[in-house]
Amino acid sequence: MTGFSTSTARVIATMGSHSALQILDGAKREGFKTLVVATESAAGVYRHFGVADSIIIVKSNGDFFSVENELVRKNAIIIPHASFVAYVNSEELEGSPIMYFGNRRILAFERDRSLQRKWLADAGLRLPRIFKTPDDIDRPVIVKFYGAAGGKGYFLAKSPEEFYEKIRGYSHRSLTIQEYIIGVPVYIHYFYSPLTKELEIMSLDRRYESNVDSIGRIAAKDQIDINLNTSYNITGNTPLVLRESLLPRVFEMGEAVIDAAKRLSPKGIFGPFCLETVVTPELEFYVFEISARIVAGTNLYINGSPYTDIRYGMPMSTGRRIALEIKRAIEQGRLDEVLG
């Protein structure tokens, strides 16, 4: 890494979307200057809440690297989130001199569902079955498109015929046909510190998806009569506290993912990440996805969760935990260990 000075890095920056409010608020609580790169239409949000000391306007989120030199001059540390992953070109990120919190190389495994599955399988986690072709479908499946688009376009099918009927109208996109597991969706928010080698459970959430989470208000007959299809586009998140007897398994899964990541890339995964799971009636966890950065479900916990309250005894969001890790790294002369 070149183009920055670890001794003067005092600006935390992010893209104006997703969890930027939480990231910037957490950085300010830890004494950092803050910066957001945002479109003109989004910038007003960050002005309104007063979380950004400076705002750099870009024409679109995809133009993030057009201000790369300014970010380098300001010694800004970039905090990634799902919108960043969705809009930023991975090749540009790989070669950029911008300081980046986390391991930028591990994001390739989030973007590509086949690589991601190999990672999770190597960690020994229980995974839903993947169907190689639509013609193999012999049970309910969920069809997912690649990327961090928040569930947009996902659909259910139970046969090859239903798949081919529902896929009409979609432009060509890479997709995964995944066994649909019946159970409670549980999104587990972790934080792993490369400084202390300790894994933390930060919080948990469930997603509120339109229209699948409101479809129960419509009688089954009416759903059939109006030919209503389910949609999984995320509109928000709801809080969740897990039964305590399941927490040991939650820690085991997180540790297994960290160990497996070290076999993928020397720095592995660190900072925030999320295992997206379904818990069955038998209380087994099926892991269907990993997000290798902060997730939007953590936005519920600006003032912390029950888990962080017990651990820290003060408001500790995931955004603030990121800033705290960077602050400790700077104070200990170990900033390089939290950049990748």
Residue pairs with C-beta under 8 A, 6 or more apart in sequence:
1 97
1 99
1 336
1 339
2 97
3 72
3 97
3 98
4 72
4 75
4 97
4 98
4 99
5 75
6 330
6 333
6 335
6 336
8 75
9 75
9 76
9 77
9 99
9 326
9 330
9 335
10 32
10 33
10 75
10 330
11 32
11 33
11 34
11 35
11 74
11 75
11 76
11 77
12 23
12 24
12 27
12 32
12 33
12 34
12 35
12 76
12 77
12 79
12 322
12 323
12 326
13 34
13 35
13 36
13 37
13 71
13 74
13 76
13 77
13 78
13 79
14 20
14 23
14 24
14 36
14 37
14 78
14 79
14 80
14 81
14 84
15 36
15 37
15 38
15 61
15 64
15 81
15 83
15 84
15 87
15 88
16 36
16 37
16 38
16 39
16 42
16 43
16 45
16 46
16 55
16 61
17 38
17 42
17 61
17 81
17 83
17 84
18 81
18 82
18 83
18 84
18 296
19 81
19 82
19 294
19 295
19 296
19 298
19 299
19 318
19 319
20 36
20 38
20 46
20 51
20 81
21 45
21 46
21 49
21 51
21 299
22 294
22 298
22 299
22 302
22 317
22 318
22 319
23 79
23 81
23 294
23 319
23 322
24 34
24 36
24 46
24 51
24 52
24 319
25 49
25 51
25 302
25 317
25 319
25 320
26 317
26 318
26 319
26 320
26 321
26 322
26 323
26 324
27 34
27 319
27 320
27 322
27 323
28 34
28 51
28 53
29 315
29 320
29 323
30 320
30 323
30 324
30 326
30 327
31 327
32 323
32 326
32 327
33 53
33 54
34 51
34 52
34 53
34 54
35 52
35 53
35 54
35 55
35 56
35 71
35 74
35 76
36 43
36 46
36 51
36 52
36 54
36 55
36 56
37 55
37 56
37 58
37 64
37 67
37 71
38 45
38 46
38 55
38 56
38 57
38 58
39 57
39 58
39 59
39 60
39 61
40 57
43 55
43 57
46 52
46 55
47 55
56 67
56 70
56 71
58 64
58 66
58 67
60 87
61 83
61 87
62 87
62 88
62 89
64 84
64 87
64 88
65 88
65 89
65 92
65 93
65 96
68 96
68 97
68 98
71 78
71 98
72 97
72 98
75 99
76 98
76 99
77 99
77 100
77 101
77 326
77 339
78 84
78 98
78 99
78 100
78 101
79 101
79 294
79 319
79 322
80 100
80 101
80 102
80 104
80 107
80 293
80 294
81 293
81 294
81 295
81 296
82 148
82 150
82 291
82 293
82 295
82 296
83 148
84 293
85 107
85 110
85 111
85 147
85 148
85 293
86 147
86 148
86 149
90 107
90 108
90 111
93 100
93 104
93 107
94 104
94 105
99 339
100 339
100 340
101 271
101 322
101 325
101 326
101 338
101 339
102 269
102 270
102 271
102 292
102 293
102 338
102 340
103 261
103 265
103 267
103 268
103 269
103 270
103 292
103 340
104 340
105 265
105 267
105 340
106 261
106 264
106 265
106 267
106 268
106 269
106 292
106 340
107 292
107 293
108 115
109 115
109 116
109 119
109 264
109 290
109 292
110 116
110 148
110 290
110 291
110 292
110 293
111 146
111 147
111 148
112 146
113 144
113 146
113 174
113 176
113 289
114 176
116 289
116 290
117 127
117 130
119 257
119 260
119 261
119 264
119 290
120 127
120 257
120 260
120 287
120 290
121 127
122 260
122 263
123 253
123 256
123 257
123 259
123 260
124 256
125 253
125 256
125 257
125 285
125 287
126 284
126 285
126 286
126 287
127 286
127 287
127 288
128 178
128 179
128 180
128 181
128 286
128 288
129 178
129 179
130 176
130 177
130 178
130 179
131 137
131 141
131 177
131 178
131 179
132 177
133 177
134 157
134 160
134 163
134 164
134 167
134 177
135 160
136 160
137 157
137 158
137 159
137 160
137 163
137 177
139 158
139 179
139 180
140 156
140 157
140 158
140 179
140 180
141 156
141 157
141 158
141 163
141 177
141 178
141 179
141 180
142 154
142 155
142 156
142 178
142 180
142 232
143 154
143 155
143 156
143 157
143 163
143 166
143 167
143 175
143 176
143 177
143 178
144 154
144 175
144 176
144 178
145 152
145 153
145 154
145 173
145 174
145 175
146 173
146 174
146 175
146 176
148 291
150 233
150 234
150 296
151 207
151 209
151 232
151 233
151 234
152 232
152 233
153 170
153 173
153 233
154 231
154 232
154 233
155 166
155 229
155 230
155 231
155 232
156 180
156 230
157 163
157 166
163 177
166 229
178 288
181 278
181 280
181 286
181 288
182 278
182 280
182 281
183 278
183 279
183 280
183 281
183 286
184 206
184 278
184 279
185 206
185 207
185 276
185 277
185 278
186 204
186 206
186 240
186 242
186 277
186 278
186 279
186 285
187 204
187 205
187 206
187 207
187 237
187 240
187 274
187 275
187 276
187 277
187 295
187 297
188 201
188 204
188 250
188 253
188 254
188 274
188 275
188 276
188 277
189 201
189 202
189 203
189 204
189 205
189 272
189 274
189 295
189 297
189 298
189 318
190 199
190 200
190 201
190 202
190 254
190 272
190 273
190 274
190 275
191 199
191 200
191 202
191 271
191 272
191 273
191 318
191 321
191 322
191 325
192 198
192 199
192 200
192 254
192 258
192 269
192 270
192 271
192 273
193 200
193 270
193 325
194 267
194 270
194 337
194 338
195 325
195 328
195 329
195 332
195 334
195 337
195 338
199 251
199 254
199 255
199 258
200 307
200 308
200 311
200 321
201 247
201 250
201 251
201 254
201 307
202 272
202 298
202 301
202 305
202 307
202 308
202 316
202 318
202 321
203 239
203 297
203 298
203 300
203 301
203 305
203 307
203 308
203 318
204 239
204 240
204 241
204 242
204 297
204 305
205 237
205 238
205 239
205 240
205 297
205 298
205 300
206 237
206 238
206 239
206 240
206 297
207 234
207 236
207 237
207 238
207 297
208 234
208 235
208 236
208 237
208 238
209 231
209 232
209 233
209 234
209 235
210 231
210 233
210 234
210 235
211 228
211 230
211 231
212 230
212 231
212 232
215 223
215 228
215 230
218 228
222 228
234 296
237 296
237 297
237 299
237 300
238 300
239 300
239 301
239 305
241 306
242 250
246 279
246 283
249 285
250 285
253 275
253 277
253 285
253 287
254 275
257 269
257 273
257 275
257 290
258 268
258 269
258 270
261 268
261 269
262 268
267 340
269 292
270 338
270 340
271 293
271 294
271 322
271 325
271 338
272 293
272 294
272 295
272 298
272 318
272 321
272 322
273 290
273 291
273 292
273 293
274 290
274 291
274 295
274 297
275 287
275 289
275 290
276 287
276 288
276 289
276 290
276 291
277 285
277 286
277 287
277 288
278 285
278 286
278 288
279 285
279 286
280 286
294 318
294 319
294 322
298 317
298 318
298 319
301 308
301 317
301 318
302 315
302 317
302 319
303 315
303 317
304 312
304 314
304 315
304 316
304 317
308 316
308 317
308 321
309 316
316 324
325 338
326 335
326 338
329 335
329 337
329 338
